[in-house]
Amino acid sequence: MKLLIAAGGTGGHIFPGIAVAEAFQGLDEDNEVLFVGTEYGMEKRIVPATGFRLLMIAGSPFLGTSVVRKAGTILRVLKGVGTAMTIIRNEKPDAVIGMGGFTCVPVMLAALLLKRPAFLHEQNVYPGLANRRFSRYVRAVFTSFDATKAYLKGNLVHTGNPVRKTLRVFTPPVKENGDFGVFIFGGSRGAHAINQAMIALLPQLSDLKDIVLYHQTGTDDYESAIKAYGKSGLTNEVFPFTDRMEKYYGLSDVVIARAGAATIFELAYFNRPAILVPYPFSAGGHQLKNASYVADKGGGVVIENDKLAGGALLETLRVLHDHRERLKSMGQNIGSIYMKDAEEAIAKGIMARVS
């Protein structure tokens, strides 16, 4: 069986797609997978490095609000639909799945027009516009969060969100001392607002002698962060990027991060309580809904982006530092969100509905 996966834009869409591809091939040695993406996303770097074929189409996100920009996007989507239809006719996939991102719109339209078995995976609590429109026309929508059922029509299957294999194959270090580890990151490129808030906070943490800060800054704020941490006198490790996320999850007692679905399910996999700072410009405010879901489960605390400069972050860190038993229960609560072998459940779900 051949599966075509549309996954593009950010790692949050691409890595789950790769996990599904690996699981799909693992189910039958004759199974084949190819990806479709655009020049605008990270897929052109990530997908080929995993050994999967990647074919390109035209496409881009809706940028700005002007009529000219929107018209340009529509034209690129229509061009992308034509290219995707050609790819589907030539490659003859048995099934097509959209993992999210703007790549999915032309590919899913092409699959539906050609009457190919089509599927979706929705990572977030609140689905994007495209998935809300397509959900009733595909054979199944695989959802990461159970709460997504309130927003979609059609055949919904709660599978959880695949966690990338590179995190699961390594055993994270075990904390052997009583320090208070805090891991701060805002994605591979960093989050400027979180970086600036932490830098401003450092002098006010000087009395917490057992605190150890691990901060992935991204490249833009790395130099200023290094200088600030150097002056702070606090035990720290600052780096622009890491491919050893499992190490820092293992060393941390609490994580400060954005609230993308991939991040939340990694936190759930490692049972790490979080201070979640939703990206304020996420489509449909989906990061705030993700973060609120975790908070309602008792697995995290939400601090909105515009509150970072106030005292909320400092107060939250101090409360968690002084109440370690709360951290343990928070870790268990967020861990309850994780569903084992989500990628295999999705792959099996596709095969069962096509064969």
N, C-alpha and C positions, 0 to 999 in steps of 0.2 A: 504494500500500500504506500502511496506517495502523499505526503502532507506538505502543503504550502503554508508558511507562517509569515504573516505581516506583522512586523514589530519594528518600531523605529522611534527616533527622537532621543530618549534618555535611557539610561541603564535600567530604570524601573520597569520599562516595557521589554527591553532587549534580553536581560538576564533571565526572566521567567520564560521567555520564548526559547532560549537556548536550553533551559532545563527541560521543557516539554519536548524539544527536539531530541535530546539525549534519551529521555524516557521512551519516546515513541520508537526510536531505533532499537532500544533495548528489549522491546516487546517481541520483535520479530526481525531476524537478521536480514530479511528481504525488504524491510521498510526503508523508505527514502524520505529525506527532508530537504527542502530548499526554502530560503528566506527571500522576502521582497522588502526593499527599503528605499530610502531617498538619500540624496547627497547632503541633506541638511542635518541629519542626525548622527549619533555615535555608532550606528550599526555598521557603517562602512569600515570602521576600525575594529570593532569588537567581533562581529560575526565571522569574517574570514579567518581570524586568528583561532577560532574554534574548529575550523575544518569544514564548515558548512558553506554551500554555495549561496551567494547573495546576488540577486538581480535588482536593478535599479529602475524606478519609475519617477515621474515628476510628481511633486507634491510639496506643500508647505503649510505651516500653521496660519490661522487668520491673524495677520499682524496689523495692528492699528485699527482705527475705526473709519478711515476715509473710504469713500466709494471706490476710488481708484485702486487702493490696496486690496479691498475685498474682491473687486472684479478680477484683479490679477490672480488672486488665490483660487477663485472659481475656475478660471481658465486653466491653471496648472492642475487642479483636481480633475477636470474633464480630460486633459491630456493624459493624466495618470491613469484614468479609467481605461482609456484606449490602449495604453501600453500594458496594463494589467490583464486586459482581455486577451491580448496577443500572447502574453506569458502563459496564461491559463490554457489557451488553446494549444500552444506548443508543448507545454510540460505535462498537460493532462493530469493534474493532481486529483486524487480521490477525495480529498477534503481540503478546506481552507479555513484557517483560524486567524482571527485578528486579536493581537495581544495588547492593543492600545497604541496611542500616538497617531499623528496625522497621516502616517503611511496607510493606516487601516481603512480610511474612508474610500479612496479609489479602489483598493483591492477588494473590499467587501461589496462595493457596488458592482464591480466586475463579476465577482463570484455569484452574486444573486441574479444578475442579468443572464449569466450563462447557466443558471440553475445547478451550480455545483453545491454539494453539501457544505454548508458554512456554519462556523462556530465562532464564539467570542469568549474572551476572558476579560473580566472586569476586576481590576486590582483594588479599586477604592470603594469606600462605603457608598459614596454618591457618584454614580456613573457619569461619564462624559456624554456630551450631546449625541455623538455618533452612536454610541452603544445604546442610548435610550431610544434612538430612532430605529436601529437595526434589530434590536433584541427580539421582537415578535416575528421576525422573518427568518431567523436562523434555527438550526436544529437544537442547539443548546447554548446557554450562556453559563460558563463556569465562573463562580464568584469567589472572591477571597474572603469577604465578610458576610456573615449571615444576614446582617441588617440591610444589605443591598436589595433584598427581595421587595422592600417597600417602594423601590423606585423603578423597577423594570417589569415589563410584560414578557410572557413567553415561558419557555422551558428552562428553569433556573436550577443549576446544580451547584451546591456549596462544596467546594473542594479545598479552599484555602489558597494561599499564594506560594508558588515555588520559591524556595530559598536557594540561592546559587550554590552549586556544588563546591566551589572553591572555599566557601566558608565551612561546609560540612565535613570536608575530608581531613581537616586539621583539628587536633584536640587543643582547645584553648588552655592557656596557663591557669593554674589554680592559685588563687590568692592565699598566701601563707602567713600574712601578717595582718595587723589590725588597722592598716591605713584606710583612708576614705578615698577611693579612686573615683575620679570623675572623667569620663570620656566625652569630649565635645567635638562634634563635626556637623557640617552642613552640606553633605554630599561631596562628590569628588572635586568640585570647584570651590568648595567652602561656601559659607553664608556670611556676608559682610556684617549684617546686623548682629548675628550671634557673636562673631569675632569681636566686634567693637564693644559689645556689652560685657564680654568676659574680660577684655583688656581693662575696661573701666572698673571692673569689679575687683581686680587683683589686690589692690591695697586694703580692701575691706575684708579680705580672707586671711590676712597675715596672722591672726590669732589662732587659726585652725592648723595647729602644728602637724597633724596627721594627714592633711589633705595632699593628694597627689593628682596633678592635672595632666591629662593626655589630650592634646588639642591638635586636630587636623584642620588647618586653616584654609587650604587652597593656596594657590600661588600668589594671588594679589595682596593678601594681608600677611603673608608669612614673615617678611622682614620686620614690620612694625610689631607683630606679635612676639617674635624672638626677643626684641629689645625690651618690651614690656615685661615679659616673663623673666628675663635676665635680671631686671631691677627688683622684681617682686620678692625674691628670697624664698619663694615657694618651690617645692619639689615638682618638677614638670618635665614633660617631653613634648616638644612642639615640632610639627612636621607638615609640609604642604600637602602630602598625599601618602597613603599607605595601601599596600595590597595585602596587609595582614590584619584585616578588621577583626578577625576572631581573637587575635592577641589582646586587643584593647577592650573588646567586649568582656573577655575573661578577667582582665585586670580591674575592671570598673565595678563600682557599687551602684552607680547611677549614670545615665547617659543623657546628655543634652543634645537634641537633634531636631531637624525638621520632621514633618509627619507624612512623608510619602509612604505608600503601601509597602514598598520593598524594605524601607527602614523599619517600619513597625513589625513586619514579620521576621526580620532578623533579630530584633529585640525580643520578640516572642520566642524564637528558637533558642536564644541564649538566656531566657528568663531574666532579662535586664529591665528594671524599672526605668522610667524615662521622664525627663522634663521636656515636653514637646512644644516646639515653637513653630506653628504652622506657617508655611510660606504664604504671605497675604495675597499674592497675585495668582495663586493656583486656580486653574479653570473651575468655575462653579464653586469656589471655596472648598474644594474637596479635601484639602489637607486639614482644615479646621474640623470637618466632619470626621475624618479619620482619628484625629487627636481626641475629639470629644468621645468617640466610641471607646477608645482606650481608657480615658479618664472614668467613664461610666462603669467600666469593668473593674476599676480600682487598680489599674496597672500603670498609671502615669498622672502627671500634673500638666495642665495646659497653661502656657503663658503666651499670650498673643504678641505679635511682633512689636506693636506700638507700646507695649508695657515693659519691654526689655530694659529701657533706660531708667525705669523707676526702681523701686526696691523689691519687686516681686521675685526676681531671680535670686537675689541675695537671701531673702527670707526663706525661700523654698529650699535652697541649699543648706542653710543652717538647720532648718527643721528636720530635714532628712539626715543630716550629719548626726543630730542628737537623738534620732529615733531609728536606730538600725533595724529594730524588729518590724517597723513599718516597711522598710525596704524589702525585707524578705517576703512579706505578704504581697507587696506590689509586684515583685518578680514572679511569684506564683500566678497572680491574676493575669498579667500580660502573657505569661506562658500558656494560659488556657486558650488563647486565640490561635496558637500554632496548630496546624493540621499536618501530620506526617505524610510524606509522599504525595504532596499535592500534584506535582508534575506527572506522576504515574497515573493518578486518578483522572487527570485531564486527558492524557494519552489514551487510556483505556476507554474513557467516555466517548472519545472521538471514534475509535475503532468499533465500538459496540453499536454506534448509531449510523455507521456507514456500511459495514459488512452485512 
